[in-house]
Amino acid sequence: MRFSYKTQGTCSRLIEMDVNDGVITNVVFTGGCNGNLKSIPILVDGMKADDIAAKLSGVTCGIKSTSCGDQLARAVLAAKKAEQDAKNA
């Protein structure tokens, strides 16, 4: 299923991804630092949502209390939950 997550506190504005049985693919960031946000999707493609969250949760950017990686961690957990909710509906 395709999932969209509106970010908070980062230069990126939106993260979109596919989630299938808790596995994340096709991550796309809108906005943010071009090089980093091209690299992150390549690194996490095919990983389980829980593994991505474990690695990226709590990462900060400068003086901000979050980062694009931290926002991705939140997004993949939300995507996993949405997928589970859709299966249980």
LINRA-V203630 format. One record per pair of residues at least 6 apart in sequence whose C-alpha atoms are under 7 Angstrom apart, sorted by the first residue. I is the first residue (numbers start at 1). J is the second residue. Records with the same first field share a line. If there is no record, write none. Layout:
I = J / J
This chain:
1 = 18 / 19 / 20
2 = 17 / 18 / 19
3 = 16 / 17 / 18 / 79
4 = 14 / 15 / 16 / 17
5 = 14 / 15 / 16 / 75
6 = 13 / 14 / 15
7 = 13 / 14 / 71
9 = 66
10 = 67 / 68
11 = 31 / 32
12 = 29 / 30 / 31 / 32 / 68
13 = 30 / 31
14 = 29 / 30
15 = 27 / 28 / 29 / 30
16 = 27 / 28 / 29
17 = 24 / 25 / 26 / 27 / 28
18 = 24 / 25 / 26
19 = 25 / 79 / 80
22 = 48 / 49 / 80
23 = 46 / 47 / 48 / 49
24 = 45 / 46 / 47 / 48 / 49
25 = 45 / 46
26 = 45
27 = 41
28 = 41
29 = 37
44 = 52
49 = 76 / 77 / 80
50 = 77
52 = 73
53 = 73 / 74
56 = 69 / 70 / 73
57 = 70 / 73
58 = 66 / 70
59 = 66 / 67 / 69 / 70
60 = 66 / 67
61 = 67
